[in-house]
Amino acid sequence: MKKVGWLGLLVQLFFVLADSSHYNGGISETSQELSHASRVHLQLHGHQVVMSNGLVTVTFSNPAGMVTGIQYDGMKNVLETANKEDNRGYWDVYWDRPGTNITNDKQSSDSRHSFKLSGTKFKVIVQNDNQVEIAFVTLWNGAGFPLNVDKRYIMLKGSSGFYSYAIFERSKGMPEVNIYQARIAFKLQENKFHYMAISDKRQRVMPTAKDRRNAQPLDYPEAVRFSRPGNPSLKGEVDDKYQYSCDNKDNQVHGWISDNPRSVGFWIITPSNEFRTGGPLKQDLTSHVGPTVLSMFVSTHYAGENLGMKFRNGERWKKVFGPVFVFLNSASNNHRSSLWHDAKSQMAKETASWPYNFPQSPDFFHANQRGSVSGRLLVRDGRKLMSAASASVGLAPPGNAGSWQYENKGYQFWTQTDRKGNFVIKGIRPGLYNLFAWVPGVIGDYKYGPFVKVASGSNIRLSNLVYEPPRTGPTLWEIGTPDRVAAEFFVPDPKPALENHLYDSFDKFRQYGLWNRYAEIYPRQDLVYTVGVSNYSRDWFFTHVTRHEGDGKYTAATWKILFEIKAVNRAGNYTLRVALASANEAELQVRINDESGPPIFSTGLIGKDNAIARHGIHGLYWLYGIVFPGFQLYEGRNTIFLTQSRGSSPFKGLMYDYIRLETTWVDRQYRLRKQYKTH
């Protein structure tokens, strides 16, 4: 009895001291004295809410629901206390109302604006020894951001961190709105967190926010060159937050490490991509100088406004974003590697536990409320049937083939096939979907014809699915590999004065200023590629950019493909397949054997993914089949002219994924007969 009474008094003492503490986000050192306690505590006092499980203590503003403090392993607050309380840990959106310049109920010259999601009502959803779940709710009142938002935070017994998710909802009568970005952001202690890790290779000691403020600005605000950084080893380097972007499929854990006085890691773990927009290949921000840690749910990065959510005509909508896990770990000094591997191990555990069974919102479906879909995917490319090994197969809201990369309001569920093309997609929310796929080494997008209706507890087995990619006949020649990225082409070294040394030995496409290297490498004429002689990894520049003529002037560039044909069927047709990995305010014009004549094909103005400026090796995928008559070809030497006709900016351009010239099956027989007669 004495032991129980002593613990009770100690808990009361903690609450009293926490009440009187207004420094470090309201977190009191007394919570460290309770680190041995295993149950989850929740304290409400005035304008603060504190939850703790003896390992981590998190403080929120009440009722706004901003994360004002995170105490862990002797650090009074891992968040930046020099920032205002609403600028440490928060949810925010980037939005506007169509056709107006009104945002957040005020006039603005820029109608789009960042808006922190501030709650107006606090709720305790569940509170027991094993779990606390709390909510900060905002209901639209006729003004401001026109959505209802229910922000949730969860802490579990024995867990070294906490979870966050939110339910966004539009109901009848809400005004039209565009939402371009939705995310969670954390700002960490600037004087402690200096080491950032995104992947096994992409990790380094980072510059500081002060270094950026004192740096030389470059071609756009996000990019700067350090002239006098606090860390001399960074002098002359370029920093740009887009250099640390990542595909959704690879963005599962990232964060920062503090080495003073102990090594402490702060990580965002995303156990599922089902709630992110744009599918597995959508790229987005991760961590960057600040130190800033992001969990991105919606954005137009590497895609353009098509990935923004547009709500019209009273459209109703509801979606659950998350949960994501904020994980903290610690070790003795100089143990960055062990913290990173521990974070990856935790990520694997979180992923294996998805869908979680502990969120209390009825809008989040647990495992027993979900279904699965399985099957086998084959490819018939021309006359050859083969297994679709390592293909990406997914369920997304109904649409045309490839529409998943533009999808932004529903949920997507993806997996990868084995070497025989078998797949199983688990944990699918009940709903109506189309099944989509794309296959490495094969052009185009597959769509399974019928709708797939998933019910709670259903296990749907599909028969063998066969994808027949576009093809009119045999390949005469090809350039590149159909894998939706331009990584296999020639990526130049950056100028020595514009390097980020992290990418000296890999992912060179992430270096700054490569768009200007094209004119330096091809100073007198544009790129010429000779089929059968040239090598695309050496001779095909990775991005078809404009030519820098000096004095800020950029002009269109025309590339040439030279090739030989021994026998031409002048009465037949040929097909040029052009797959683009990226397009930004570009227009591709195609001509054959006549550079000055009208193009046989033009894309028109396409793309706003900005992958060239943002160091991406791909944006959105485009595929074109250009059919032309055989009489436009010569027996012997031919030339295809590819013109990116939009000039005026270094960032207007294309990235090719793959180019292929096809004849027809009849043409092939004609050519063989003619060659036989010739000999």
C-alpha positions in Angstrom: 0.0 0.0 0.0 2.8 2.4 0.8 4.3 1.8 -2.6 1.0 2.6 -4.4 0.6 5.7 -2.3 4.1 6.9 -3.1 3.5 6.5 -6.8 0.2 8.4 -6.6 1.9 11.3 -4.7 4.7 11.3 -7.3 2.2 11.5 -10.2 0.4 14.4 -8.4 3.7 16.2 -7.9 4.5 15.8 -11.7 1.2 17.4 -12.6 1.8 20.3 -10.2 5.3 20.9 -11.5 4.1 20.5 -15.1 1.4 23.1 -14.4 4.0 25.6 -13.3 6.4 25.0 -16.2 6.0 27.4 -19.1 9.4 26.9 -20.7 10.4 24.4 -23.4 6.9 24.1 -24.7 5.6 23.5 -21.2 7.4 20.2 -20.7 8.7 19.8 -17.2 11.9 17.9 -16.3 9.8 16.0 -13.6 8.5 13.7 -16.3 12.0 12.2 -16.4 11.5 11.1 -12.8 8.5 9.0 -14.1 10.4 7.3 -16.9 10.0 4.0 -15.0 6.2 4.2 -15.2 4.8 2.0 -18.0 1.3 3.2 -18.4 0.2 6.1 -20.6 -0.6 9.4 -18.8 -2.8 12.2 -20.1 -2.7 15.6 -18.4 -5.1 18.5 -19.2 -4.3 21.9 -17.8 -5.3 25.3 -19.1 -4.1 25.7 -22.6 -1.9 22.6 -22.6 -2.4 18.9 -23.1 0.4 16.6 -22.1 0.6 12.9 -22.9 3.5 10.7 -21.7 4.3 7.0 -21.5 7.6 7.3 -19.5 9.6 7.2 -22.7 8.3 10.2 -24.6 6.4 13.2 -23.4 4.5 15.3 -25.9 2.8 18.7 -25.2 0.1 20.2 -27.3 -1.5 23.6 -27.4 -5.2 23.4 -26.4 -7.5 23.6 -28.4 -5.3 24.4 -31.4 -3.5 21.0 -31.3 -0.1 22.3 -32.3 2.8 20.1 -31.0 4.7 22.6 -28.8 7.2 20.2 -27.2 8.6 16.7 -27.3 10.7 15.6 -24.4 12.9 12.5 -24.9 16.0 10.9 -23.2 17.2 14.0 -21.3 16.3 16.5 -24.1 13.8 19.0 -22.6 12.4 19.7 -26.1 13.6 18.3 -29.4 11.6 21.0 -31.2 12.9 24.5 -31.8 11.9 26.5 -28.8 13.0 29.8 -30.5 10.0 29.3 -32.8 6.5 30.3 -31.8 4.4 27.5 -30.4 2.5 27.2 -33.7 5.7 26.8 -35.7 7.2 23.7 -34.1 5.0 20.7 -35.0 1.8 21.2 -37.0 -0.5 20.1 -39.8 -0.9 22.6 -42.6 -2.5 23.0 -46.1 -1.9 25.1 -49.1 -5.2 26.2 -50.7 -7.3 28.8 -52.4 -10.8 29.4 -53.6 -11.2 29.2 -57.4 -11.7 32.5 -59.2 -10.8 34.7 -56.3 -7.8 36.2 -54.5 -9.3 35.4 -51.1 -7.5 33.0 -48.8 -7.9 32.6 -45.1 -10.5 35.4 -45.2 -8.2 38.1 -46.3 -7.1 39.8 -49.5 -3.8 38.6 -50.9 -1.9 39.3 -54.0 -1.1 35.6 -54.1 -4.3 33.7 -53.7 -2.6 30.6 -52.6 -1.5 30.5 -49.0 -0.2 28.2 -46.4 -2.6 27.7 -43.5 -1.9 25.9 -40.3 -4.8 23.6 -39.3 -5.7 24.9 -35.8 -8.3 23.1 -33.8 -11.2 24.8 -32.0 -12.3 21.9 -29.8 -10.3 19.3 -27.8 -11.6 15.7 -27.3 -10.3 12.7 -25.4 -11.2 9.7 -27.6 -9.7 7.0 -25.5 -7.7 7.0 -22.3 -6.4 3.9 -20.4 -3.2 2.5 -19.2 -2.3 1.2 -22.6 -3.4 3.9 -25.0 -4.3 7.6 -25.2 -6.0 9.0 -28.3 -6.9 12.7 -28.5 -8.5 14.9 -31.1 -8.3 18.5 -32.0 -11.4 19.3 -34.2 -12.3 22.2 -36.4 -15.8 22.4 -37.9 -16.3 24.9 -40.8 -18.3 27.8 -39.6 -18.9 29.6 -42.9 -15.6 31.3 -43.1 -12.0 30.3 -43.6 -10.7 27.0 -44.9 -13.9 25.2 -46.0 -13.3 21.7 -44.6 -14.0 19.9 -41.4 -10.7 18.6 -39.9 -10.3 16.1 -37.1 -6.6 15.9 -36.1 -5.7 12.9 -34.0 -2.7 11.9 -31.9 -2.1 8.5 -30.3 0.4 7.3 -27.7 0.8 3.6 -26.8 2.3 2.0 -23.8 6.0 1.2 -24.3 6.2 3.0 -27.6 9.1 5.3 -28.3 7.1 7.9 -30.1 3.5 8.8 -31.1 1.2 8.5 -34.1 -0.7 11.2 -35.9 -3.5 11.1 -38.5 -6.4 13.3 -39.6 -9.8 13.0 -41.2 -10.6 15.7 -43.8 -14.3 16.0 -44.7 -16.4 18.1 -47.0 -20.1 18.2 -46.4 -23.0 19.6 -48.4 -23.0 23.3 -48.8 -19.3 23.9 -48.5 -17.8 26.4 -51.0 -15.5 25.3 -53.9 -11.9 25.0 -53.0 -8.5 24.0 -54.4 -6.1 22.2 -52.1 -2.5 22.0 -53.4 -0.7 20.6 -50.4 -1.4 18.8 -47.1 1.3 17.7 -44.7 2.7 17.4 -41.2 5.9 19.5 -40.4 8.3 19.4 -37.5 11.0 22.0 -36.8 13.8 20.5 -34.7 16.4 22.2 -32.5 18.8 24.0 -34.8 21.8 23.9 -32.5 21.5 20.1 -32.0 20.2 18.3 -35.1 22.8 18.5 -37.8 22.8 15.0 -39.4 20.1 14.0 -41.8 19.3 10.5 -43.2 16.9 9.7 -46.0 18.3 6.3 -47.2 21.3 4.1 -46.8 23.3 6.4 -49.1 21.5 9.7 -48.8 22.7 10.9 -45.4 25.1 13.6 -44.3 26.0 16.4 -42.0 23.8 19.3 -43.1 24.2 23.1 -43.3 22.2 25.2 -41.0 19.4 27.7 -41.6 21.8 30.5 -40.8 24.1 29.2 -43.5 21.3 29.4 -46.0 20.4 33.0 -44.9 24.1 34.0 -45.5 24.4 32.1 -48.8 24.5 33.2 -52.4 21.1 32.9 -54.1 21.0 31.0 -57.3 18.4 30.6 -60.1 15.4 30.1 -57.8 14.8 30.7 -54.1 15.2 27.1 -53.0 18.8 26.9 -54.3 21.7 28.6 -52.6 25.5 28.3 -52.7 27.4 28.6 -49.3 30.1 31.2 -49.2 30.8 31.2 -45.4 29.1 28.3 -43.7 29.7 27.5 -40.0 31.1 24.2 -41.1 34.1 25.0 -43.4 33.8 21.6 -45.2 30.5 22.8 -46.8 32.0 26.0 -48.3 31.1 26.3 -52.0 28.4 23.6 -51.9 24.9 24.0 -53.2 21.8 23.3 -51.0 18.3 22.9 -52.3 15.5 21.1 -50.5 14.4 19.4 -53.7 17.8 17.5 -53.8 16.3 15.4 -51.0 13.1 14.4 -52.7 12.0 10.8 -52.9 9.4 8.6 -54.7 6.5 7.6 -52.5 7.4 4.0 -52.8 10.8 4.7 -51.3 9.8 7.3 -48.7 9.2 5.1 -45.7 11.5 6.6 -43.1 13.7 9.7 -42.9 14.8 12.1 -40.2 17.6 13.7 -38.2 20.2 12.9 -35.6 21.5 15.1 -32.7 24.9 14.3 -31.4 24.9 16.5 -28.3 25.1 15.3 -25.5 23.9 11.9 -26.7 22.9 10.7 -30.2 19.2 11.2 -30.5 17.2 10.3 -33.6 13.9 11.9 -34.7 12.2 10.0 -37.5 9.0 10.1 -39.6 7.9 6.6 -40.4 5.2 6.1 -43.1 3.9 2.5 -42.9 1.6 2.7 -46.0 1.2 4.8 -49.1 -2.5 4.2 -49.4 -3.4 7.8 -48.3 -0.7 9.6 -50.4 -1.8 11.1 -53.8 -0.3 10.2 -57.2 0.6 6.6 -56.6 4.0 4.9 -55.9 6.0 7.0 -58.3 4.9 10.4 -57.1 7.9 12.3 -55.8 7.8 14.6 -52.8 9.8 16.4 -50.2 11.3 14.6 -47.1 13.7 16.4 -44.8 15.7 19.5 -45.5 17.6 22.3 -43.9 15.8 23.8 -40.9 16.2 21.2 -39.6 12.8 20.3 -41.0 11.0 16.9 -41.1 8.0 16.5 -43.3 5.2 14.0 -43.9 3.6 14.8 -47.2 0.1 13.6 -48.1 -0.9 15.9 -51.0 1.3 18.1 -53.2 1.7 19.3 -56.7 5.5 18.7 -56.6 6.8 16.9 -59.7 3.4 16.8 -61.3 1.7 20.3 -61.5 -1.8 21.4 -60.6 -3.3 18.1 -61.8 -2.3 16.6 -58.5 -4.0 19.3 -56.5 -7.5 18.5 -55.2 -10.3 20.5 -56.8 -13.7 20.4 -55.2 -16.7 21.8 -57.1 -20.5 21.9 -57.1 -21.0 20.9 -53.5 -19.0 17.7 -53.9 -18.9 15.6 -50.7 -15.7 13.9 -49.7 -13.9 12.3 -46.8 -10.4 10.9 -46.4 -8.1 9.6 -43.7 -4.5 10.8 -44.0 -2.2 8.6 -41.9 -1.5 7.5 -39.3 2.3 8.1 -39.5 4.6 7.3 -36.7 7.0 9.9 -35.1 9.8 7.7 -33.7 12.6 8.7 -31.3 15.7 6.6 -30.5 19.0 7.3 -28.8 22.5 5.9 -28.4 25.9 6.9 -27.2 27.7 9.5 -29.2 28.9 8.7 -32.7 26.4 5.9 -33.2 24.5 7.4 -36.2 24.6 4.2 -38.1 23.0 2.2 -35.3 20.2 4.8 -34.9 19.5 4.7 -38.7 19.4 0.9 -38.7 17.2 1.0 -35.6 14.8 3.4 -37.4 14.7 1.1 -40.4 14.0 -1.8 -38.2 11.1 0.1 -36.5 9.8 1.0 -40.0 9.7 -2.7 -40.9 7.7 -3.4 -37.7 5.3 -0.6 -38.5 4.8 -1.7 -42.0 4.2 -5.3 -40.9 1.5 -4.0 -38.5 -0.4 -2.1 -41.2 -3.3 -1.6 -41.1 -3.1 -0.7 -37.4 -5.7 -2.1 -35.0 -5.6 0.8 -32.5 -6.9 4.0 -34.2 -10.3 4.7 -32.8 -11.9 6.7 -35.7 -14.6 4.7 -37.4 -13.3 6.1 -40.7 -10.0 4.2 -40.3 -10.6 0.6 -41.2 -8.8 -2.1 -39.3 -7.4 -5.3 -40.9 -10.6 -7.4 -40.3 -12.6 -4.6 -42.1 -10.5 -4.8 -45.3 -10.1 -7.2 -48.2 -7.5 -8.6 -50.6 -7.0 -9.2 -54.3 -4.6 -11.7 -55.9 -3.8 -12.9 -59.4 -1.1 -13.3 -62.0 0.0 -10.8 -64.6 1.4 -11.9 -68.0 2.7 -9.8 -70.9 2.1 -10.6 -74.6 4.4 -8.3 -76.4 3.8 -9.0 -80.1 3.8 -12.8 -80.4 5.7 -13.5 -77.2 3.9 -14.4 -73.9 6.0 -13.9 -70.7 5.6 -13.4 -67.0 5.4 -9.8 -65.8 8.2 -10.1 -63.3 8.7 -7.2 -60.8 5.7 -5.4 -62.2 3.9 -2.8 -60.1 0.2 -3.8 -59.7 -2.3 -1.7 -57.8 -5.9 -0.8 -57.1 -6.9 2.9 -57.5 -10.2 4.7 -58.0 -11.8 4.0 -61.4 -10.3 5.7 -64.4 -8.4 5.3 -67.7 -5.2 3.3 -68.0 -2.5 5.3 -66.2 -5.0 7.6 -64.5 -3.6 6.5 -61.1 -0.7 8.9 -61.5 -3.1 11.8 -61.5 -5.4 10.4 -58.8 -5.7 12.7 -55.7 -8.9 12.1 -53.7 -9.1 8.4 -53.0 -6.9 5.6 -51.8 -4.4 3.4 -53.7 -3.0 0.0 -52.9 0.1 -1.3 -54.6 2.4 -4.3 -54.6 5.1 -5.9 -56.8 4.8 -9.2 -58.6 7.2 -12.1 -58.1 9.3 -13.4 -61.0 6.3 -15.4 -62.3 4.0 -12.4 -62.2 2.0 -13.5 -59.1 0.7 -10.8 -56.8 -1.3 -10.3 -53.6 -2.6 -6.9 -52.6 -3.6 -6.9 -48.9 -5.3 -4.4 -46.6 -7.7 -2.9 -49.2 -10.4 -0.6 -47.9 -13.9 -1.6 -49.1 -14.7 0.2 -52.3 -14.9 0.2 -56.1 -11.6 0.2 -57.9 -9.8 -0.5 -61.2 -6.7 -2.7 -61.2 -3.7 -1.1 -62.9 -0.2 -2.2 -63.7 3.0 -1.2 -65.4 5.9 -3.5 -66.1 9.7 -2.7 -66.2 11.0 -3.2 -69.7 7.6 -2.8 -71.3 6.0 0.4 -72.5 2.5 1.7 -71.5 0.0 1.1 -68.8 -2.2 -1.9 -68.1 -5.8 -1.7 -66.9 -8.0 -4.7 -66.0 -11.3 -4.2 -67.8 -13.9 -4.9 -65.1 -14.3 -3.0 -61.9 -13.0 -4.7 -58.8 -15.4 -4.3 -55.9 -13.7 -5.0 -52.6 -15.9 -5.8 -49.5 -15.0 -6.1 -45.9 -13.4 -9.5 -45.4 -13.3 -10.4 -49.1 -10.5 -12.3 -50.8 -10.8 -11.9 -54.5 -8.8 -14.2 -56.8 -8.5 -12.9 -60.4 -7.7 -15.2 -63.3 -4.5 -14.8 -65.3 -4.4 -11.2 -66.6 -2.6 -10.5 -69.9 -1.2 -7.1 -70.8 -0.7 -6.5 -74.5 1.4 -3.4 -74.8 1.2 -1.1 -77.9 3.0 -2.7 -80.8 2.4 -2.7 -84.6 5.4 -4.9 -85.5 9.0 -5.7 -84.9 11.5 -3.3 -83.5 13.9 -1.7 -86.0 15.8 0.1 -83.3 15.4 1.5 -79.8 17.0 4.0 -77.5 16.9 3.7 -73.7 15.1 1.3 -71.4 11.3 1.5 -70.8 11.4 2.0 -67.0 9.7 5.5 -66.7 12.9 7.2 -65.7 15.8 8.9 -67.6 18.5 7.5 -65.3 20.1 5.3 -68.0 21.1 8.2 -70.2 24.1 10.5 -69.9 24.1 12.6 -66.8 27.0 15.1 -66.8 29.1 16.1 -63.8 28.1 19.5 -62.3 30.3 22.5 -62.4 32.8 22.1 -59.5 31.6 25.4 -58.0 28.0 24.1 -57.9 28.3 20.7 -56.3 26.6 18.9 -53.6 29.2 16.4 -52.5 26.6 13.9 -51.3 26.0 13.1 -54.9 29.5 12.9 -56.2 29.4 9.1 -56.7 25.7 8.3 -57.3 22.4 10.0 -58.4 24.3 12.7 -60.2 21.0 13.9 -61.7 20.3 15.5 -58.3 23.2 18.0 -58.8 22.3 21.7 -59.4 22.7 23.5 -62.7 22.9 20.5 -65.1 20.5 22.2 -67.5 23.3 24.6 -68.4 25.8 21.8 -69.0 24.0 20.9 -72.2 25.2 23.9 -74.2 28.7 23.5 -72.8 28.9 19.8 -74.0 27.2 20.7 -77.3 28.6 24.2 -78.0 28.2 24.3 -81.8 25.4 22.0 -82.7 22.7 20.0 -80.9 22.8 16.3 -80.0 23.2 13.8 -82.9 22.7 10.1 -82.2 23.6 7.4 -84.7 21.8 4.2 -84.3 24.2 1.3 -84.1 27.1 3.5 -83.4 26.2 5.8 -80.5 25.6 4.5 -76.9 22.7 6.1 -75.1 24.4 5.9 -71.7 27.2 8.0 -73.2 25.7 10.0 -76.1 22.1 10.8 -75.2 21.8 13.7 -72.8 19.4 12.8 -70.0 17.1 15.8 -70.5 16.1 17.7 -73.7 16.5 21.2 -72.5 16.7 24.6 -74.2 20.1 25.9 -75.4 21.7 28.6 -73.3 22.9 31.3 -75.7 24.3 33.6 -73.0 22.9 36.8 -71.4 19.9 34.9 -70.0 18.8 33.9 -73.5 17.5 30.3 -74.1 16.4 28.9 -77.5 14.8 25.7 -78.7 17.0 22.7 -79.4 16.6 20.1 -82.1 18.1 16.6 -81.7 18.8 14.2 -84.6 18.5 10.4 -84.7 20.4 9.0 -87.7 19.6 5.4 -88.8 19.8 3.1 -91.8 17.1 1.1 -93.5 18.1 -1.3 -96.2 14.6 -2.0 -97.5 11.6 0.3 -97.1 8.0 -0.7 -97.7 6.8 2.6 -99.1 3.2 1.4 -99.2 3.1 0.5 -95.6 3.2 2.4 -92.3 5.8 2.7 -89.6 5.4 3.7 -85.9 7.6 5.7 -83.7 7.0 5.1 -80.0 8.1 8.0 -77.8 7.8 7.5 -74.0 8.5 10.6 -71.9 9.7 10.4 -68.3 9.0 14.1 -67.7 7.6 17.3 -69.4 7.6 20.8 -68.2 6.0 23.6 -70.3 7.3 21.7 -73.3 6.3 20.9 -76.9 7.9 18.0 -78.7 7.8 18.2 -82.5 8.8 15.3 -84.7 10.0 15.6 -88.3 11.4 12.9 -90.7 14.0 13.7 -93.3 12.9 17.3 -93.5 14.1 19.6 -90.7 12.4 22.7 -92.2 9.1 21.2 -93.1 6.0 21.0 -90.9 6.2 18.4 -88.1 4.5 15.0 -88.7 3.5 15.1 -85.0 3.4 17.6 -82.1 2.5 17.0 -78.5 1.3 20.6 -78.1 2.1 22.3 -74.8 2.4 19.6 -72.1 3.6 19.2 -68.6 4.3 21.2 -65.4 6.3 18.7 -63.4 9.4 20.9 -63.1 11.6 17.9 -62.7 14.5 19.6 -64.5 14.8 22.4 -61.9 14.0 20.1 -59.0 16.6 17.5 -59.7 14.2 14.7 -60.5 14.9 11.9 -63.0 11.3 11.7 -63.8 7.9 13.5 -63.5 4.7 12.2 -65.0 4.7 9.5 -67.7 3.6 10.2 -71.3 3.4 7.8 -74.2 2.9 8.6 -77.9 2.5 6.3 -80.9 3.4 8.3 -84.1 2.3 6.5 -87.2 3.7 7.7 -90.5 3.7 6.3 -94.1 6.7 4.4 -95.4 7.2 6.7 -98.4 8.6 9.3 -96.0 11.6 7.0 -95.4 14.6 6.4 -97.7 16.4 3.2 -98.4 19.7 4.0 -96.7 20.3 6.9 -94.3 17.4 8.6 -92.6 17.0 11.3 -90.0 14.4 11.9 -87.3 14.4 15.4 -85.9 13.1 15.9 -82.3 12.5 19.5 -81.5 11.6 20.9 -78.0 10.1 24.0 -79.5 9.4 26.0 -76.3 12.4 28.3 -75.4 12.8 31.3 -73.1 13.6 29.4 -69.9 16.2 26.8 -68.8 13.5 24.7 -67.1 11.3 24.1 -70.1 12.1 20.7 -71.5 11.6 16.9 -71.6 13.1 13.8 -70.3 12.9 10.7 -72.5 12.1 7.3 -71.1 12.4 5.3 -74.3 12.2 5.6 -78.1 11.4 2.8 -80.5 10.9 2.6 -84.3 8.6 -0.2 -85.4 7.7 -1.6 -88.7 4.6 -3.8 -89.2 4.5 -7.6 -89.4 3.7 -7.3 -93.2 6.6 -4.8 -93.6 9.0 -7.3 -92.0 8.0 -10.0 -94.5 8.4 -7.5 -97.3 11.8 -6.5 -96.1 13.0 -10.1 -95.8 11.7 -10.9 -99.3 13.4 -7.9 -100.8 16.7 -8.6 -99.0 16.5 -12.3 -100.2 16.0 -11.1 -103.9 18.8 -8.6 -103.5 21.2 -11.4 -102.5 
